Amino acid sequence: MKPSKYNFIWPADDPAKVIVFNSLTTALAEVEKTYLDLLDLPRFDYDTLPDPARRFADGLKQGGFILDDAADELKILKYAYNSN
């Protein structure tokens, strides 16, 4: 898996959390910093993550913050642009 190239991260009011915005999906989330390093890695192996990190990754995947390795975001963006 890999993080989206379209993620933006800002500090939240709670110092233990951050705000994550994905400009491709327009998803917005407030998340704890515990496993935030997954968004800084170029790629990671989902199967080797501990269960709490997997649950965190599953939630981020729903918003498009994390993608399968085969996902091509530029292709997705071009398709969305040309469909309108």
C-alpha positions as CSV (number, residue, x, y, z in Angstrom):
1,M,0.0,0.0,0.0
2,K,1.0,3.6,-0.4
3,P,-0.1,7.0,0.7
4,S,-1.9,9.4,-1.7
5,K,0.1,12.1,-3.3
6,Y,-2.8,14.4,-2.7
7,N,-2.7,14.3,1.1
8,F,-2.2,17.5,3.2
9,I,-1.7,17.4,6.9
10,W,-2.2,20.2,9.5
11,P,-2.0,20.3,13.2
12,A,-5.4,20.0,15.1
13,D,-6.4,21.8,18.2
14,D,-5.7,18.6,20.1
15,P,-1.9,18.1,20.1
16,A,-2.4,14.3,19.9
17,K,-4.2,14.7,16.6
18,V,-3.9,16.1,13.1
19,I,-6.2,17.1,10.3
20,V,-5.7,15.2,7.0
21,F,-7.2,16.4,3.8
22,N,-7.1,14.6,0.4
23,S,-7.5,17.0,-2.4
24,L,-8.3,14.2,-5.0
25,T,-11.2,12.7,-3.0
26,T,-11.9,15.8,-0.9
27,A,-12.0,13.6,2.2
28,L,-11.2,15.3,5.5
29,A,-10.4,13.5,8.7
30,E,-9.1,14.2,12.2
31,V,-6.8,11.4,13.2
32,E,-4.5,10.5,16.1
33,K,-0.8,10.8,15.4
34,T,-0.2,7.2,16.6
35,Y,0.2,5.6,13.1
36,L,0.6,8.8,11.1
37,D,4.0,7.8,9.9
38,L,2.2,5.5,7.5
39,L,1.5,8.6,5.4
40,D,5.2,9.5,5.3
41,L,6.3,6.1,3.9
42,P,6.6,5.6,0.1
43,R,5.1,2.1,0.5
44,F,4.3,-0.3,3.3
45,D,3.2,-3.9,3.7
46,Y,-0.3,-4.0,5.1
47,D,0.0,-7.6,6.0
48,T,2.9,-7.0,8.4
49,L,1.1,-4.2,10.3
50,P,-0.1,-4.8,13.9
51,D,-3.9,-5.0,14.1
52,P,-4.4,-1.4,15.5
53,A,-2.3,0.0,12.6
54,R,-4.4,-2.1,10.1
55,R,-7.6,-0.6,11.4
56,F,-6.1,2.8,11.1
57,A,-5.0,2.1,7.5
58,D,-8.5,0.7,6.7
59,G,-10.1,3.9,7.8
60,L,-7.6,6.0,5.8
61,K,-8.2,3.8,2.7
62,Q,-11.9,4.6,2.8
63,G,-11.1,8.3,2.4
64,G,-8.5,7.7,-0.3
65,F,-5.6,8.7,2.0
66,I,-4.0,5.3,1.5
67,L,-4.2,3.3,-1.8
68,D,-3.3,-0.1,-3.1
69,D,0.1,-0.2,-4.8
70,A,-1.4,-0.6,-8.3
71,A,-3.6,2.6,-8.0
72,D,-2.5,5.3,-10.4
73,E,-3.8,8.6,-9.0
74,L,-2.8,10.6,-12.1
75,K,-4.8,8.3,-14.3
76,I,-7.8,8.7,-11.9
77,L,-7.4,12.5,-12.0
78,K,-7.2,12.6,-15.8
79,Y,-10.3,10.3,-16.1
80,A,-12.3,12.6,-13.7
81,Y,-11.2,15.7,-15.6
82,N,-12.0,14.3,-19.0
83,S,-15.4,12.9,-17.8
84,N,-16.8,16.4,-17.1
